[in-house]
Amino acid sequence: MTVETEKVSQSPRPLTELSAYIFSTVVGITIVVYLLRGFGVLAFMPGGVIWLLVLLSVATGIIYGIVKNKRF
């Protein structure tokens, strides 16, 4: 008698993990750029770039929330 085991290492929702990775990366980059600009290291960077990063963080957060709450 042999017992077959299921593969539990495979993720049932790779899209959720990918969107979470993208969201956390964008938020991390936004925080680092914001802090470096505040400390004067990236003082040459225009404020529009900061706004773009913040809006990108919000957009990826919304996408992550939608993907995470899919029921299929």
C-alpha positions as a Markdown table, in Angstrom:
| # | Residue | x | y | z |
|---|---|---|---|---|
| 1 | Met | 0.0 | 0.0 | 0.0 |
| 2 | Thr | 1.3 | 3.4 | -1.0 |
| 3 | Val | 0.0 | 6.6 | 0.3 |
| 4 | Glu | 0.0 | 9.5 | -2.2 |
| 5 | Thr | 0.5 | 12.9 | -0.7 |
| 6 | Glu | -0.7 | 16.1 | -2.2 |
| 7 | Lys | 1.7 | 18.8 | -3.0 |
| 8 | Val | 1.2 | 21.4 | -0.4 |
| 9 | Ser | 4.1 | 23.6 | -1.5 |
| 10 | Gln | 2.2 | 25.0 | -4.4 |
| 11 | Ser | 0.4 | 28.2 | -3.7 |
| 12 | Pro | -3.3 | 28.2 | -4.7 |
| 13 | Arg | -3.1 | 31.9 | -5.4 |
| 14 | Pro | 0.1 | 33.0 | -7.1 |
| 15 | Leu | -1.5 | 36.2 | -8.4 |
| 16 | Thr | -2.2 | 37.3 | -4.8 |
| 17 | Glu | 1.4 | 36.7 | -3.8 |
| 18 | Leu | 2.6 | 38.6 | -6.8 |
| 19 | Ser | 0.3 | 41.6 | -6.2 |
| 20 | Ala | 1.4 | 41.6 | -2.5 |
| 21 | Tyr | 5.0 | 41.6 | -3.5 |
| 22 | Ile | 4.5 | 44.5 | -6.0 |
| 23 | Phe | 2.5 | 46.5 | -3.5 |
| 24 | Ser | 5.1 | 46.1 | -0.7 |
| 25 | Thr | 7.9 | 46.9 | -3.1 |
| 26 | Val | 6.2 | 50.1 | -4.3 |
| 27 | Val | 5.4 | 51.2 | -0.8 |
| 28 | Gly | 9.0 | 50.5 | 0.3 |
| 29 | Ile | 10.5 | 52.5 | -2.6 |
| 30 | Thr | 8.0 | 55.3 | -1.8 |
| 31 | Ile | 9.0 | 55.5 | 1.9 |
| 32 | Val | 12.8 | 55.3 | 1.1 |
| 33 | Val | 12.5 | 58.1 | -1.6 |
| 34 | Tyr | 10.4 | 60.3 | 0.7 |
| 35 | Leu | 12.8 | 59.9 | 3.6 |
| 36 | Leu | 15.9 | 60.5 | 1.5 |
| 37 | Arg | 14.3 | 63.6 | 0.0 |
| 38 | Gly | 13.4 | 64.8 | 3.4 |
| 39 | Phe | 17.0 | 64.4 | 4.6 |
| 40 | Gly | 18.3 | 66.3 | 1.6 |
| 41 | Val | 20.0 | 63.4 | -0.1 |
| 42 | Leu | 17.5 | 63.5 | -3.0 |
| 43 | Ala | 16.7 | 67.2 | -2.8 |
| 44 | Phe | 16.9 | 67.6 | -6.5 |
| 45 | Met | 13.9 | 65.3 | -7.0 |
| 46 | Pro | 10.7 | 67.2 | -7.9 |
| 47 | Gly | 7.6 | 66.8 | -5.8 |
| 48 | Gly | 5.7 | 65.4 | -8.7 |
| 49 | Val | 7.8 | 62.2 | -8.4 |
| 50 | Ile | 6.7 | 61.8 | -4.8 |
| 51 | Trp | 3.1 | 62.3 | -5.7 |
| 52 | Leu | 3.5 | 59.7 | -8.5 |
| 53 | Leu | 4.9 | 57.2 | -6.1 |
| 54 | Val | 2.2 | 57.8 | -3.6 |
| 55 | Leu | -0.5 | 57.4 | -6.2 |
| 56 | Leu | 1.2 | 54.3 | -7.5 |
| 57 | Ser | 1.2 | 52.9 | -3.9 |
| 58 | Val | -2.5 | 53.6 | -3.5 |
| 59 | Ala | -3.3 | 52.0 | -6.9 |
| 60 | Thr | -1.3 | 48.9 | -6.2 |
| 61 | Gly | -2.9 | 48.7 | -2.8 |
| 62 | Ile | -6.4 | 48.8 | -4.3 |
| 63 | Ile | -5.4 | 46.2 | -6.9 |
| 64 | Tyr | -4.0 | 44.0 | -4.2 |
| 65 | Gly | -7.2 | 44.3 | -2.2 |
| 66 | Ile | -9.3 | 43.4 | -5.2 |
| 67 | Val | -7.1 | 40.4 | -6.1 |
| 68 | Lys | -7.0 | 39.2 | -2.4 |
| 69 | Asn | -10.8 | 39.2 | -2.1 |
| 70 | Lys | -11.6 | 37.2 | -5.3 |
| 71 | Arg | -13.7 | 34.2 | -4.5 |
| 72 | Phe | -12.6 | 31.9 | -7.3 |
